[in-house]
Amino acid sequence: MTVFNNPHMLGFDHFERILDRAVKASAEGYPPYNIEQTGENDICITLAVAGFSMDDLSVSVEDNQLVFRGKQVDDIGERIFIHRGIAARQFQRAFVLAEGIDVVGATLDNGLLNVDLHREVPEPEIKTIKIQSGKTKAQTIDMDSDS
């Protein structure tokens, strides 16, 4: 039983699904990645994708998840390997994005796929509530007619 199955936590099944996907994605070790803070509100995720071309890779945002996919075209028929230590395997890696995080761009440079993210920090919204008297309108009218 998870915390989201608690009867006091109604409507949180969406969060439970996101957490389940995040746990499954983090269990995989390929490809390796770094997450770097590049500014006060900026982050860069770097995946090591040596051997993949730009056509082999895709980056998308799906249900508040940043999803990386890679699939190489297998050209084994054209090559004869004496030893094959670099596997041409496909991958999928996902990161859950918090509210307000936007993908700025992606670049592929020397086998590293860099995706830049920016978190927009909204100005705090301050709302002033007018305090009214505890008397109702009916009480105010009755008091006016007595005079």
PyMOL CGO cylinders between C-alpha atoms (Angstrom):
from pymol import cmd
from pymol.cgo import CYLINDER

trace = [
    CYLINDER, 0.00, 0.00, 0.00, 1.44, 3.35, -1.03, 0.3, 1, 1, 1, 1, 1, 1,
    CYLINDER, 1.44, 3.35, -1.03, 0.88, 6.71, 0.60, 0.3, 1, 1, 1, 1, 1, 1,
    CYLINDER, 0.88, 6.71, 0.60, -1.42, 7.64, -2.30, 0.3, 1, 1, 1, 1, 1, 1,
    CYLINDER, -1.42, 7.64, -2.30, -3.80, 4.78, -1.42, 0.3, 1, 1, 1, 1, 1, 1,
    CYLINDER, -3.80, 4.78, -1.42, -4.57, 6.54, 1.84, 0.3, 1, 1, 1, 1, 1, 1,
    CYLINDER, -4.57, 6.54, 1.84, -8.29, 7.50, 1.93, 0.3, 1, 1, 1, 1, 1, 1,
    CYLINDER, -8.29, 7.50, 1.93, -7.32, 11.06, 2.88, 0.3, 1, 1, 1, 1, 1, 1,
    CYLINDER, -7.32, 11.06, 2.88, -5.31, 11.47, -0.34, 0.3, 1, 1, 1, 1, 1, 1,
    CYLINDER, -5.31, 11.47, -0.34, -8.04, 11.68, -2.96, 0.3, 1, 1, 1, 1, 1, 1,
    CYLINDER, -8.04, 11.68, -2.96, -7.18, 12.44, -6.58, 0.3, 1, 1, 1, 1, 1, 1,
    CYLINDER, -7.18, 12.44, -6.58, -3.44, 11.79, -6.30, 0.3, 1, 1, 1, 1, 1, 1,
    CYLINDER, -3.44, 11.79, -6.30, -3.36, 8.74, -8.59, 0.3, 1, 1, 1, 1, 1, 1,
    CYLINDER, -3.36, 8.74, -8.59, -1.78, 10.88, -11.33, 0.3, 1, 1, 1, 1, 1, 1,
    CYLINDER, -1.78, 10.88, -11.33, 1.19, 11.64, -9.05, 0.3, 1, 1, 1, 1, 1, 1,
    CYLINDER, 1.19, 11.64, -9.05, 1.52, 7.97, -8.18, 0.3, 1, 1, 1, 1, 1, 1,
    CYLINDER, 1.52, 7.97, -8.18, 1.77, 7.04, -11.88, 0.3, 1, 1, 1, 1, 1, 1,
    CYLINDER, 1.77, 7.04, -11.88, 4.44, 9.72, -12.44, 0.3, 1, 1, 1, 1, 1, 1,
    CYLINDER, 4.44, 9.72, -12.44, 6.47, 8.49, -9.46, 0.3, 1, 1, 1, 1, 1, 1,
    CYLINDER, 6.47, 8.49, -9.46, 6.22, 4.88, -10.67, 0.3, 1, 1, 1, 1, 1, 1,
    CYLINDER, 6.22, 4.88, -10.67, 7.54, 5.89, -14.10, 0.3, 1, 1, 1, 1, 1, 1,
    CYLINDER, 7.54, 5.89, -14.10, 10.36, 7.90, -12.52, 0.3, 1, 1, 1, 1, 1, 1,
    CYLINDER, 10.36, 7.90, -12.52, 11.45, 4.98, -10.35, 0.3, 1, 1, 1, 1, 1, 1,
    CYLINDER, 11.45, 4.98, -10.35, 11.46, 2.59, -13.32, 0.3, 1, 1, 1, 1, 1, 1,
    CYLINDER, 11.46, 2.59, -13.32, 13.44, 5.05, -15.46, 0.3, 1, 1, 1, 1, 1, 1,
    CYLINDER, 13.44, 5.05, -15.46, 16.03, 5.69, -12.75, 0.3, 1, 1, 1, 1, 1, 1,
    CYLINDER, 16.03, 5.69, -12.75, 16.68, 1.96, -12.32, 0.3, 1, 1, 1, 1, 1, 1,
    CYLINDER, 16.68, 1.96, -12.32, 18.26, 1.84, -15.77, 0.3, 1, 1, 1, 1, 1, 1,
    CYLINDER, 18.26, 1.84, -15.77, 21.93, 2.77, -16.01, 0.3, 1, 1, 1, 1, 1, 1,
    CYLINDER, 21.93, 2.77, -16.01, 22.22, 3.51, -19.72, 0.3, 1, 1, 1, 1, 1, 1,
    CYLINDER, 22.22, 3.51, -19.72, 23.04, 6.01, -20.97, 0.3, 1, 1, 1, 1, 1, 1,
    CYLINDER, 23.04, 6.01, -20.97, 24.98, 7.72, -18.18, 0.3, 1, 1, 1, 1, 1, 1,
    CYLINDER, 24.98, 7.72, -18.18, 24.03, 11.34, -17.52, 0.3, 1, 1, 1, 1, 1, 1,
    CYLINDER, 24.03, 11.34, -17.52, 24.91, 14.48, -15.57, 0.3, 1, 1, 1, 1, 1, 1,
    CYLINDER, 24.91, 14.48, -15.57, 22.57, 17.12, -14.21, 0.3, 1, 1, 1, 1, 1, 1,
    CYLINDER, 22.57, 17.12, -14.21, 24.26, 20.49, -13.80, 0.3, 1, 1, 1, 1, 1, 1,
    CYLINDER, 24.26, 20.49, -13.80, 23.01, 23.80, -12.47, 0.3, 1, 1, 1, 1, 1, 1,
    CYLINDER, 23.01, 23.80, -12.47, 24.17, 26.38, -15.00, 0.3, 1, 1, 1, 1, 1, 1,
    CYLINDER, 24.17, 26.38, -15.00, 22.49, 29.45, -13.51, 0.3, 1, 1, 1, 1, 1, 1,
    CYLINDER, 22.49, 29.45, -13.51, 20.22, 30.49, -10.69, 0.3, 1, 1, 1, 1, 1, 1,
    CYLINDER, 20.22, 30.49, -10.69, 17.16, 29.12, -12.52, 0.3, 1, 1, 1, 1, 1, 1,
    CYLINDER, 17.16, 29.12, -12.52, 18.87, 27.07, -15.24, 0.3, 1, 1, 1, 1, 1, 1,
    CYLINDER, 18.87, 27.07, -15.24, 19.73, 23.38, -15.46, 0.3, 1, 1, 1, 1, 1, 1,
    CYLINDER, 19.73, 23.38, -15.46, 21.52, 21.31, -18.11, 0.3, 1, 1, 1, 1, 1, 1,
    CYLINDER, 21.52, 21.31, -18.11, 21.01, 17.55, -18.47, 0.3, 1, 1, 1, 1, 1, 1,
    CYLINDER, 21.01, 17.55, -18.47, 23.84, 15.86, -20.39, 0.3, 1, 1, 1, 1, 1, 1,
    CYLINDER, 23.84, 15.86, -20.39, 23.57, 12.30, -21.70, 0.3, 1, 1, 1, 1, 1, 1,
    CYLINDER, 23.57, 12.30, -21.70, 26.59, 10.38, -23.00, 0.3, 1, 1, 1, 1, 1, 1,
    CYLINDER, 26.59, 10.38, -23.00, 25.36, 9.11, -26.37, 0.3, 1, 1, 1, 1, 1, 1,
    CYLINDER, 25.36, 9.11, -26.37, 28.56, 8.25, -28.21, 0.3, 1, 1, 1, 1, 1, 1,
    CYLINDER, 28.56, 8.25, -28.21, 27.86, 6.54, -31.52, 0.3, 1, 1, 1, 1, 1, 1,
    CYLINDER, 27.86, 6.54, -31.52, 24.39, 8.06, -31.94, 0.3, 1, 1, 1, 1, 1, 1,
    CYLINDER, 24.39, 8.06, -31.94, 23.75, 10.60, -34.67, 0.3, 1, 1, 1, 1, 1, 1,
    CYLINDER, 23.75, 10.60, -34.67, 21.16, 13.38, -34.48, 0.3, 1, 1, 1, 1, 1, 1,
    CYLINDER, 21.16, 13.38, -34.48, 18.81, 11.23, -36.59, 0.3, 1, 1, 1, 1, 1, 1,
    CYLINDER, 18.81, 11.23, -36.59, 19.09, 8.40, -34.03, 0.3, 1, 1, 1, 1, 1, 1,
    CYLINDER, 19.09, 8.40, -34.03, 17.99, 10.60, -31.08, 0.3, 1, 1, 1, 1, 1, 1,
    CYLINDER, 17.99, 10.60, -31.08, 14.77, 12.26, -29.99, 0.3, 1, 1, 1, 1, 1, 1,
    CYLINDER, 14.77, 12.26, -29.99, 13.86, 14.51, -27.07, 0.3, 1, 1, 1, 1, 1, 1,
    CYLINDER, 13.86, 14.51, -27.07, 10.22, 15.15, -26.14, 0.3, 1, 1, 1, 1, 1, 1,
    CYLINDER, 10.22, 15.15, -26.14, 8.07, 16.35, -23.25, 0.3, 1, 1, 1, 1, 1, 1,
    CYLINDER, 8.07, 16.35, -23.25, 5.26, 13.92, -22.40, 0.3, 1, 1, 1, 1, 1, 1,
    CYLINDER, 5.26, 13.92, -22.40, 2.98, 14.34, -19.34, 0.3, 1, 1, 1, 1, 1, 1,
    CYLINDER, 2.98, 14.34, -19.34, 5.46, 16.54, -17.45, 0.3, 1, 1, 1, 1, 1, 1,
    CYLINDER, 5.46, 16.54, -17.45, 8.31, 14.17, -18.30, 0.3, 1, 1, 1, 1, 1, 1,
    CYLINDER, 8.31, 14.17, -18.30, 11.36, 14.95, -20.37, 0.3, 1, 1, 1, 1, 1, 1,
    CYLINDER, 11.36, 14.95, -20.37, 11.89, 11.78, -22.44, 0.3, 1, 1, 1, 1, 1, 1,
    CYLINDER, 11.89, 11.78, -22.44, 15.11, 10.90, -24.28, 0.3, 1, 1, 1, 1, 1, 1,
    CYLINDER, 15.11, 10.90, -24.28, 15.07, 8.10, -26.85, 0.3, 1, 1, 1, 1, 1, 1,
    CYLINDER, 15.07, 8.10, -26.85, 17.86, 6.66, -28.93, 0.3, 1, 1, 1, 1, 1, 1,
    CYLINDER, 17.86, 6.66, -28.93, 17.80, 3.96, -31.58, 0.3, 1, 1, 1, 1, 1, 1,
    CYLINDER, 17.80, 3.96, -31.58, 20.69, 3.24, -33.89, 0.3, 1, 1, 1, 1, 1, 1,
    CYLINDER, 20.69, 3.24, -33.89, 20.26, 1.77, -37.33, 0.3, 1, 1, 1, 1, 1, 1,
    CYLINDER, 20.26, 1.77, -37.33, 21.93, -1.61, -37.19, 0.3, 1, 1, 1, 1, 1, 1,
    CYLINDER, 21.93, -1.61, -37.19, 24.43, -1.91, -40.02, 0.3, 1, 1, 1, 1, 1, 1,
    CYLINDER, 24.43, -1.91, -40.02, 25.96, -5.26, -39.00, 0.3, 1, 1, 1, 1, 1, 1,
    CYLINDER, 25.96, -5.26, -39.00, 25.51, -6.64, -42.52, 0.3, 1, 1, 1, 1, 1, 1,
    CYLINDER, 25.51, -6.64, -42.52, 27.94, -4.06, -43.90, 0.3, 1, 1, 1, 1, 1, 1,
    CYLINDER, 27.94, -4.06, -43.90, 30.65, -4.56, -41.27, 0.3, 1, 1, 1, 1, 1, 1,
    CYLINDER, 30.65, -4.56, -41.27, 32.72, -7.47, -40.03, 0.3, 1, 1, 1, 1, 1, 1,
    CYLINDER, 32.72, -7.47, -40.03, 33.60, -7.16, -36.33, 0.3, 1, 1, 1, 1, 1, 1,
    CYLINDER, 33.60, -7.16, -36.33, 36.55, -9.02, -34.82, 0.3, 1, 1, 1, 1, 1, 1,
    CYLINDER, 36.55, -9.02, -34.82, 35.36, -7.80, -31.42, 0.3, 1, 1, 1, 1, 1, 1,
    CYLINDER, 35.36, -7.80, -31.42, 32.16, -5.89, -30.72, 0.3, 1, 1, 1, 1, 1, 1,
    CYLINDER, 32.16, -5.89, -30.72, 32.35, -4.11, -27.36, 0.3, 1, 1, 1, 1, 1, 1,
    CYLINDER, 32.35, -4.11, -27.36, 30.28, -1.06, -28.30, 0.3, 1, 1, 1, 1, 1, 1,
    CYLINDER, 30.28, -1.06, -28.30, 26.69, -2.21, -28.38, 0.3, 1, 1, 1, 1, 1, 1,
    CYLINDER, 26.69, -2.21, -28.38, 24.24, -0.59, -30.76, 0.3, 1, 1, 1, 1, 1, 1,
    CYLINDER, 24.24, -0.59, -30.76, 21.36, -0.65, -28.32, 0.3, 1, 1, 1, 1, 1, 1,
    CYLINDER, 21.36, -0.65, -28.32, 18.32, 1.50, -28.04, 0.3, 1, 1, 1, 1, 1, 1,
    CYLINDER, 18.32, 1.50, -28.04, 17.43, 3.40, -24.88, 0.3, 1, 1, 1, 1, 1, 1,
    CYLINDER, 17.43, 3.40, -24.88, 14.78, 5.50, -23.26, 0.3, 1, 1, 1, 1, 1, 1,
    CYLINDER, 14.78, 5.50, -23.26, 15.43, 7.71, -20.23, 0.3, 1, 1, 1, 1, 1, 1,
    CYLINDER, 15.43, 7.71, -20.23, 12.87, 10.00, -18.62, 0.3, 1, 1, 1, 1, 1, 1,
    CYLINDER, 12.87, 10.00, -18.62, 13.05, 12.81, -16.07, 0.3, 1, 1, 1, 1, 1, 1,
    CYLINDER, 13.05, 12.81, -16.07, 10.00, 14.21, -14.27, 0.3, 1, 1, 1, 1, 1, 1,
    CYLINDER, 10.00, 14.21, -14.27, 9.74, 17.97, -14.73, 0.3, 1, 1, 1, 1, 1, 1,
    CYLINDER, 9.74, 17.97, -14.73, 8.39, 20.19, -11.97, 0.3, 1, 1, 1, 1, 1, 1,
    CYLINDER, 8.39, 20.19, -11.97, 5.77, 22.83, -12.74, 0.3, 1, 1, 1, 1, 1, 1,
    CYLINDER, 5.77, 22.83, -12.74, 7.24, 25.89, -14.41, 0.3, 1, 1, 1, 1, 1, 1,
    CYLINDER, 7.24, 25.89, -14.41, 10.26, 24.16, -16.00, 0.3, 1, 1, 1, 1, 1, 1,
    CYLINDER, 10.26, 24.16, -16.00, 10.61, 24.74, -19.73, 0.3, 1, 1, 1, 1, 1, 1,
    CYLINDER, 10.61, 24.74, -19.73, 12.96, 23.09, -22.22, 0.3, 1, 1, 1, 1, 1, 1,
    CYLINDER, 12.96, 23.09, -22.22, 15.08, 25.83, -23.81, 0.3, 1, 1, 1, 1, 1, 1,
    CYLINDER, 15.08, 25.83, -23.81, 16.97, 23.74, -26.36, 0.3, 1, 1, 1, 1, 1, 1,
    CYLINDER, 16.97, 23.74, -26.36, 19.06, 20.67, -27.14, 0.3, 1, 1, 1, 1, 1, 1,
    CYLINDER, 19.06, 20.67, -27.14, 22.48, 20.25, -28.73, 0.3, 1, 1, 1, 1, 1, 1,
    CYLINDER, 22.48, 20.25, -28.73, 24.61, 17.25, -29.72, 0.3, 1, 1, 1, 1, 1, 1,
    CYLINDER, 24.61, 17.25, -29.72, 28.34, 17.86, -29.41, 0.3, 1, 1, 1, 1, 1, 1,
    CYLINDER, 28.34, 17.86, -29.41, 31.14, 15.26, -29.38, 0.3, 1, 1, 1, 1, 1, 1,
    CYLINDER, 31.14, 15.26, -29.38, 28.85, 12.42, -28.29, 0.3, 1, 1, 1, 1, 1, 1,
    CYLINDER, 28.85, 12.42, -28.29, 27.14, 14.44, -25.54, 0.3, 1, 1, 1, 1, 1, 1,
    CYLINDER, 27.14, 14.44, -25.54, 23.47, 15.37, -25.80, 0.3, 1, 1, 1, 1, 1, 1,
    CYLINDER, 23.47, 15.37, -25.80, 22.86, 18.56, -23.80, 0.3, 1, 1, 1, 1, 1, 1,
    CYLINDER, 22.86, 18.56, -23.80, 19.34, 19.71, -22.96, 0.3, 1, 1, 1, 1, 1, 1,
    CYLINDER, 19.34, 19.71, -22.96, 18.97, 23.12, -21.33, 0.3, 1, 1, 1, 1, 1, 1,
    CYLINDER, 18.97, 23.12, -21.33, 16.07, 23.77, -18.96, 0.3, 1, 1, 1, 1, 1, 1,
    CYLINDER, 16.07, 23.77, -18.96, 14.86, 27.01, -17.41, 0.3, 1, 1, 1, 1, 1, 1,
    CYLINDER, 14.86, 27.01, -17.41, 12.62, 27.41, -14.37, 0.3, 1, 1, 1, 1, 1, 1,
    CYLINDER, 12.62, 27.41, -14.37, 10.43, 30.50, -14.53, 0.3, 1, 1, 1, 1, 1, 1,
    CYLINDER, 10.43, 30.50, -14.53, 9.95, 31.84, -11.01, 0.3, 1, 1, 1, 1, 1, 1,
    CYLINDER, 9.95, 31.84, -11.01, 6.63, 33.69, -10.85, 0.3, 1, 1, 1, 1, 1, 1,
    CYLINDER, 6.63, 33.69, -10.85, 6.26, 36.84, -8.82, 0.3, 1, 1, 1, 1, 1, 1,
    CYLINDER, 6.26, 36.84, -8.82, 4.45, 36.11, -5.57, 0.3, 1, 1, 1, 1, 1, 1,
    CYLINDER, 4.45, 36.11, -5.57, 0.78, 36.99, -5.84, 0.3, 1, 1, 1, 1, 1, 1,
    CYLINDER, 0.78, 36.99, -5.84, -0.47, 39.00, -2.91, 0.3, 1, 1, 1, 1, 1, 1,
    CYLINDER, -0.47, 39.00, -2.91, -4.21, 39.36, -2.52, 0.3, 1, 1, 1, 1, 1, 1,
    CYLINDER, -4.21, 39.36, -2.52, -5.66, 41.63, 0.16, 0.3, 1, 1, 1, 1, 1, 1,
    CYLINDER, -5.66, 41.63, 0.16, -8.99, 40.53, 1.60, 0.3, 1, 1, 1, 1, 1, 1,
    CYLINDER, -8.99, 40.53, 1.60, -11.33, 43.23, 2.88, 0.3, 1, 1, 1, 1, 1, 1,
    CYLINDER, -11.33, 43.23, 2.88, -12.48, 42.55, 6.43, 0.3, 1, 1, 1, 1, 1, 1,
    CYLINDER, -12.48, 42.55, 6.43, -16.17, 43.24, 6.98, 0.3, 1, 1, 1, 1, 1, 1,
    CYLINDER, -16.17, 43.24, 6.98, -18.21, 43.67, 10.12, 0.3, 1, 1, 1, 1, 1, 1,
    CYLINDER, -18.21, 43.67, 10.12, -19.78, 40.59, 11.67, 0.3, 1, 1, 1, 1, 1, 1,
    CYLINDER, -19.78, 40.59, 11.67, -23.25, 42.24, 11.56, 0.3, 1, 1, 1, 1, 1, 1,
    CYLINDER, -23.25, 42.24, 11.56, -25.58, 41.11, 8.79, 0.3, 1, 1, 1, 1, 1, 1,
    CYLINDER, -25.58, 41.11, 8.79, -27.51, 43.51, 6.59, 0.3, 1, 1, 1, 1, 1, 1,
    CYLINDER, -27.51, 43.51, 6.59, -30.78, 42.59, 8.35, 0.3, 1, 1, 1, 1, 1, 1,
    CYLINDER, -30.78, 42.59, 8.35, -29.36, 43.56, 11.73, 0.3, 1, 1, 1, 1, 1, 1,
    CYLINDER, -29.36, 43.56, 11.73, -28.13, 46.86, 10.32, 0.3, 1, 1, 1, 1, 1, 1,
    CYLINDER, -28.13, 46.86, 10.32, -31.58, 47.66, 8.82, 0.3, 1, 1, 1, 1, 1, 1,
    CYLINDER, -31.58, 47.66, 8.82, -33.40, 46.82, 12.11, 0.3, 1, 1, 1, 1, 1, 1,
    CYLINDER, -33.40, 46.82, 12.11, -31.06, 49.09, 14.07, 0.3, 1, 1, 1, 1, 1, 1,
    CYLINDER, -31.06, 49.09, 14.07, -31.66, 51.97, 11.61, 0.3, 1, 1, 1, 1, 1, 1,
    CYLINDER, -31.66, 51.97, 11.61, -35.49, 51.67, 11.81, 0.3, 1, 1, 1, 1, 1, 1,
    CYLINDER, -35.49, 51.67, 11.81, -35.50, 51.80, 15.68, 0.3, 1, 1, 1, 1, 1, 1,
    CYLINDER, -35.50, 51.80, 15.68, -34.14, 55.33, 15.73, 0.3, 1, 1, 1, 1, 1, 1,
]
cmd.load_cgo(trace, "trace")
